[in-house]
Amino acid sequence: MTQASTLLQQAESQCHIRGVRFTPIRRRVLEMIAENGGGLKAYDLLDKLSTEHAAARPPTVYRALEFLIDQGLVHRIESQNSYVACACPEHAHGFQLLICRHCGYVEELHLDEISEQLAALAKSQGFNVERQTIELQGLCQDCRTASE
């Protein structure tokens, strides 16, 4: 079983438990994102989706992305305005993303202590954190090895 199919099964299960609809379009958007090793932009998703569904328009993709983000199945890479599948959708806490600036590979980390420390620091300043995005950009091991 591939990682993408495992993520799709987890997504179906979570949506069923939460009582939300995991429509064919939402499923296909998640599948396309999960099959990609790095982030995909909304218009790349639309291009792919429109070859399968002639009626697909930007709002179709953006609504699917909004749903997938709300359900914790997809993360938005703020610096690239792209989307990546959540490697651990059952994990409800903060996350960090390692992003290779050469090949675009994205890896998700779950260092809860970092997220908790930042939230506590913000709270001590009277700030309520609603969302945290931590992106670390550099070179993955494969790209570093290739450049040496």
Phi and psi restraints in degrees (value plus and minus 20) as a CYANA .aco file:
   2 THR   PHI     -99.4   -59.4
   2 THR   PSI     143.7   183.7
   3 GLN   PHI     -82.2   -42.2
   3 GLN   PSI     -58.6   -18.6
   4 ALA   PHI     -83.0   -43.0
   4 ALA   PSI     -63.6   -23.6
   5 SER   PHI     -88.1   -48.1
   5 SER   PSI     -53.7   -13.7
   6 THR   PHI     -84.5   -44.5
   6 THR   PSI     -65.0   -25.0
   7 LEU   PHI     -82.2   -42.2
   7 LEU   PSI     -59.0   -19.0
   8 LEU   PHI     -85.4   -45.4
   8 LEU   PSI     -60.7   -20.7
   9 GLN   PHI     -84.2   -44.2
   9 GLN   PSI     -62.9   -22.9
  10 GLN   PHI     -81.8   -41.8
  10 GLN   PSI     -61.0   -21.0
  11 ALA   PHI     -83.4   -43.4
  11 ALA   PSI     -65.9   -25.9
  12 GLU   PHI     -78.7   -38.7
  12 GLU   PSI     -65.0   -25.0
  13 SER   PHI     -82.9   -42.9
  13 SER   PSI     -67.5   -27.5
  14 GLN   PHI     -83.5   -43.5
  14 GLN   PSI     -61.2   -21.2
  15 CYS   PHI     -85.0   -45.0
  15 CYS   PSI     -60.4   -20.4
  16 HIS   PHI     -81.9   -41.9
  16 HIS   PSI     -67.1   -27.1
  17 ILE   PHI     -81.2   -41.2
  17 ILE   PSI     -60.5   -20.5
  18 ARG   PHI    -100.9   -60.9
  18 ARG   PSI     -30.6     9.4
  19 GLY   PHI      53.8    93.8
  19 GLY   PSI      10.1    50.1
  20 VAL   PHI    -132.8   -92.8
  20 VAL   PSI     134.0   174.0
  21 ARG   PHI    -103.5   -63.5
  21 ARG   PSI     107.5   147.5
  22 PHE   PHI    -124.6   -84.6
  22 PHE   PSI      61.3   101.3
  23 THR   PHI     -87.5   -47.5
  23 THR   PSI     143.1   183.1
  24 PRO   PHI     -77.2   -37.2
  24 PRO   PSI     -57.4   -17.4
  25 ILE   PHI     -87.0   -47.0
  25 ILE   PSI     -66.4   -26.4
  26 ARG   PHI     -79.6   -39.6
  26 ARG   PSI     -62.6   -22.6
  27 ARG   PHI     -82.1   -42.1
  27 ARG   PSI     -64.6   -24.6
  28 ARG   PHI     -86.9   -46.9
  28 ARG   PSI     -59.5   -19.5
  29 VAL   PHI     -83.5   -43.5
  29 VAL   PSI     -65.2   -25.2
  30 LEU   PHI     -82.0   -42.0
  30 LEU   PSI     -61.1   -21.1
  31 GLU   PHI     -81.4   -41.4
  31 GLU   PSI     -64.5   -24.5
  32 MET   PHI     -83.3   -43.3
  32 MET   PSI     -61.4   -21.4
  33 ILE   PHI     -86.5   -46.5
  33 ILE   PSI     -64.2   -24.2
  34 ALA   PHI     -85.2   -45.2
  34 ALA   PSI     -52.4   -12.4
  35 GLU   PHI     -95.5   -55.5
  35 GLU   PSI     -36.3     3.7
  36 ASN   PHI    -111.6   -71.6
  36 ASN   PSI     117.0   157.0
  37 GLY   PHI     -95.0   -55.0
  37 GLY   PSI     -41.2    -1.2
  38 GLY   PHI    -144.2  -104.2
  38 GLY   PSI    -182.3  -142.3
  39 GLY   PHI     -99.4   -59.4
  39 GLY   PSI     127.0   167.0
  40 LEU   PHI    -136.6   -96.6
  40 LEU   PSI     116.6   156.6
  41 LYS   PHI    -101.8   -61.8
  41 LYS   PSI     136.2   176.2
  42 ALA   PHI     -77.9   -37.9
  42 ALA   PSI     -60.3   -20.3
  43 TYR   PHI     -93.9   -53.9
  43 TYR   PSI     -46.3    -6.3
  44 ASP   PHI     -86.0   -46.0
  44 ASP   PSI     -61.6   -21.6
  45 LEU   PHI     -82.4   -42.4
  45 LEU   PSI     -63.1   -23.1
  46 LEU   PHI     -82.2   -42.2
  46 LEU   PSI     -63.2   -23.2
  47 ASP   PHI     -77.8   -37.8
  47 ASP   PSI     -66.3   -26.3
  48 LYS   PHI     -87.3   -47.3
  48 LYS   PSI     -63.9   -23.9
  49 LEU   PHI     -87.5   -47.5
  49 LEU   PSI     -56.7   -16.7
  50 SER   PHI     -88.8   -48.8
  50 SER   PSI     -40.7    -0.7
  51 THR   PHI     -92.9   -52.9
  51 THR   PSI     -42.6    -2.6
  52 GLU   PHI    -120.4   -80.4
  52 GLU   PSI     -52.1   -12.1
  53 HIS   PHI    -149.9  -109.9
  53 HIS   PSI      82.2   122.2
  54 ALA   PHI     -78.2   -38.2
  54 ALA   PSI     -47.7    -7.7
  55 ALA   PHI    -104.3   -64.3
  55 ALA   PSI     -20.5    19.5
  56 ALA   PHI     -85.9   -45.9
  56 ALA   PSI     110.2   150.2
  57 ARG   PHI    -152.3  -112.3
  57 ARG   PSI     147.8   187.8
  58 PRO   PHI     -70.4   -30.4
  58 PRO   PSI     -64.7   -24.7
  59 PRO   PHI     -79.8   -39.8
  59 PRO   PSI     -51.9   -11.9
  60 THR   PHI     -79.9   -39.9
  60 THR   PSI     -68.2   -28.2
  61 VAL   PHI     -89.0   -49.0
  61 VAL   PSI     -65.4   -25.4
  62 TYR   PHI     -84.7   -44.7
  62 TYR   PSI     -57.0   -17.0
  63 ARG   PHI     -86.4   -46.4
  63 ARG   PSI     -61.0   -21.0
  64 ALA   PHI     -83.7   -43.7
  64 ALA   PSI     -63.4   -23.4
  65 LEU   PHI     -83.3   -43.3
  65 LEU   PSI     -63.0   -23.0
  66 GLU   PHI     -80.1   -40.1
  66 GLU   PSI     -64.2   -24.2
  67 PHE   PHI     -80.9   -40.9
  67 PHE   PSI     -68.2   -28.2
  68 LEU   PHI     -83.8   -43.8
  68 LEU   PSI     -56.6   -16.6
  69 ILE   PHI     -87.9   -47.9
  69 ILE   PSI     -66.6   -26.6
  70 ASP   PHI     -79.1   -39.1
  70 ASP   PSI     -52.9   -12.9
  71 GLN   PHI    -107.0   -67.0
  71 GLN   PSI     -21.0    19.0
  72 GLY   PHI      54.4    94.4
  72 GLY   PSI       3.8    43.8
  73 LEU   PHI    -116.7   -76.7
  73 LEU   PSI     -39.2     0.8
  74 VAL   PHI    -158.2  -118.2
  74 VAL   PSI     126.7   166.7
  75 HIS   PHI    -134.8   -94.8
  75 HIS   PSI     124.9   164.9
  76 ARG   PHI    -112.9   -72.9
  76 ARG   PSI     108.2   148.2
  77 ILE   PHI    -107.6   -67.6
  77 ILE   PSI      82.4   122.4
  78 GLU   PHI     -79.0   -39.0
  78 GLU   PSI     -64.2   -24.2
  79 SER   PHI     -87.7   -47.7
  79 SER   PSI     -41.5    -1.5
  80 GLN   PHI    -133.3   -93.3
  80 GLN   PSI     -24.6    15.4
  81 ASN   PHI      30.5    70.5
  81 ASN   PSI      28.6    68.6
  82 SER   PHI    -154.8  -114.8
  82 SER   PSI     158.5   198.5
  83 TYR   PHI    -152.3  -112.3
  83 TYR   PSI     124.0   164.0
  84 VAL   PHI    -155.1  -115.1
  84 VAL   PSI     125.9   165.9
  85 ALA   PHI     -89.0   -49.0
  85 ALA   PSI     121.8   161.8
  86 CYS   PHI     -93.9   -53.9
  86 CYS   PSI     103.4   143.4
  87 ALA   PHI     -92.3   -52.3
  87 ALA   PSI     -35.9     4.1
  88 CYS   PHI    -163.1  -123.1
  88 CYS   PSI      47.2    87.2
  89 PRO   PHI     -83.0   -43.0
  89 PRO   PSI     -40.0     0.0
  90 GLU   PHI     -98.6   -58.6
  90 GLU   PSI     -30.4     9.6
  91 HIS   PHI    -105.0   -65.0
  91 HIS   PSI      92.1   132.1
  92 ALA   PHI    -111.9   -71.9
  92 ALA   PSI     -19.8    20.2
  93 HIS   PHI    -114.9   -74.9
  93 HIS   PSI    -192.1  -152.1
  94 GLY   PHI     -84.1   -44.1
  94 GLY   PSI     145.9   185.9
  95 PHE   PHI    -166.2  -126.2
  95 PHE   PSI     143.2   183.2
  96 GLN   PHI    -151.2  -111.2
  96 GLN   PSI     129.3   169.3
  97 LEU   PHI    -138.3   -98.3
  97 LEU   PSI     109.7   149.7
  98 LEU   PHI    -116.7   -76.7
  98 LEU   PSI     102.7   142.7
  99 ILE   PHI    -143.3  -103.3
  99 ILE   PSI     100.4   140.4
 100 CYS   PHI     -98.9   -58.9
 100 CYS   PSI     102.6   142.6
 101 ARG   PHI     -94.7   -54.7
 101 ARG   PSI     -33.2     6.8
 102 HIS   PHI    -113.2   -73.2
 102 HIS   PSI     -75.4   -35.4
 103 CYS   PHI    -120.7   -80.7
 103 CYS   PSI     -31.9     8.1
 104 GLY   PHI      65.2   105.2
 104 GLY   PSI     -18.4    21.6
 105 TYR   PHI     -78.0   -38.0
 105 TYR   PSI     119.1   159.1
 106 VAL   PHI    -145.3  -105.3
 106 VAL   PSI     111.7   151.7
 107 GLU   PHI    -143.9  -103.9
 107 GLU   PSI     118.6   158.6
 108 GLU   PHI    -120.4   -80.4
 108 GLU   PSI     114.1   154.1
 109 LEU   PHI    -135.3   -95.3
 109 LEU   PSI     136.4   176.4
 110 HIS   PHI    -150.0  -110.0
 110 HIS   PSI      59.6    99.6
 111 LEU   PHI    -119.9   -79.9
 111 LEU   PSI      64.3   104.3
 112 ASP   PHI     -77.8   -37.8
 112 ASP   PSI     -54.6   -14.6
 113 GLU   PHI     -82.7   -42.7
 113 GLU   PSI     -54.4   -14.4
 114 ILE   PHI     -86.8   -46.8
 114 ILE   PSI     -67.5   -27.5
 115 SER   PHI     -81.1   -41.1
 115 SER   PSI     -62.8   -22.8
 116 GLU   PHI     -86.4   -46.4
 116 GLU   PSI     -60.9   -20.9
 117 GLN   PHI     -83.7   -43.7
 117 GLN   PSI     -62.7   -22.7
 118 LEU   PHI     -85.2   -45.2
 118 LEU   PSI     -62.3   -22.3
 119 ALA   PHI     -83.9   -43.9
 119 ALA   PSI     -60.4   -20.4
 120 ALA   PHI     -85.8   -45.8
 120 ALA   PSI     -62.2   -22.2
 121 LEU   PHI     -82.7   -42.7
 121 LEU   PSI     -64.1   -24.1
 122 ALA   PHI     -82.4   -42.4
 122 ALA   PSI     -62.6   -22.6
 123 LYS   PHI     -82.4   -42.4
 123 LYS   PSI     -58.7   -18.7
 124 SER   PHI     -84.8   -44.8
 124 SER   PSI     -40.2    -0.2
 125 GLN   PHI    -115.6   -75.6
 125 GLN   PSI     -13.0    27.0
 126 GLY   PHI      59.2    99.2
 126 GLY   PSI      -1.5    38.5
 127 PHE   PHI    -128.7   -88.7
 127 PHE   PSI     113.0   153.0
 128 ASN   PHI    -120.6   -80.6
 128 ASN   PSI      93.6   133.6
 129 VAL   PHI     -97.2   -57.2
 129 VAL   PSI     105.8   145.8
 130 GLU   PHI    -121.6   -81.6
 130 GLU   PSI     -48.7    -8.7
 131 ARG   PHI    -175.1  -135.1
 131 ARG   PSI     120.7   160.7
 132 GLN   PHI    -140.7  -100.7
 132 GLN   PSI     112.1   152.1
 133 THR   PHI    -149.5  -109.5
 133 THR   PSI      94.2   134.2
 134 ILE   PHI    -138.2   -98.2
 134 ILE   PSI      97.0   137.0
 135 GLU   PHI    -140.1  -100.1
 135 GLU   PSI     106.7   146.7
 136 LEU   PHI    -132.1   -92.1
 136 LEU   PSI      99.6   139.6
 137 GLN   PHI    -128.6   -88.6
 137 GLN   PSI     121.9   161.9
 138 GLY   PHI     159.8   199.8
 138 GLY   PSI    -165.2  -125.2
 139 LEU   PHI    -138.4   -98.4
 139 LEU   PSI     113.5   153.5
 140 CYS   PHI     -91.9   -51.9
 140 CYS   PSI     148.5   188.5
 141 GLN   PHI     -80.2   -40.2
 141 GLN   PSI     -61.6   -21.6
 142 ASP   PHI     -82.8   -42.8
 142 ASP   PSI     -63.4   -23.4
 143 CYS   PHI     -90.2   -50.2
 143 CYS   PSI     -56.4   -16.4
 144 ARG   PHI     -84.3   -44.3
 144 ARG   PSI     -64.2   -24.2
 145 THR   PHI     -84.5   -44.5
 145 THR   PSI     -61.1   -21.1
 146 ALA   PHI     -85.1   -45.1
 146 ALA   PSI     -51.1   -11.1
 147 SER   PHI    -104.9   -64.9
 147 SER   PSI     -30.5     9.5
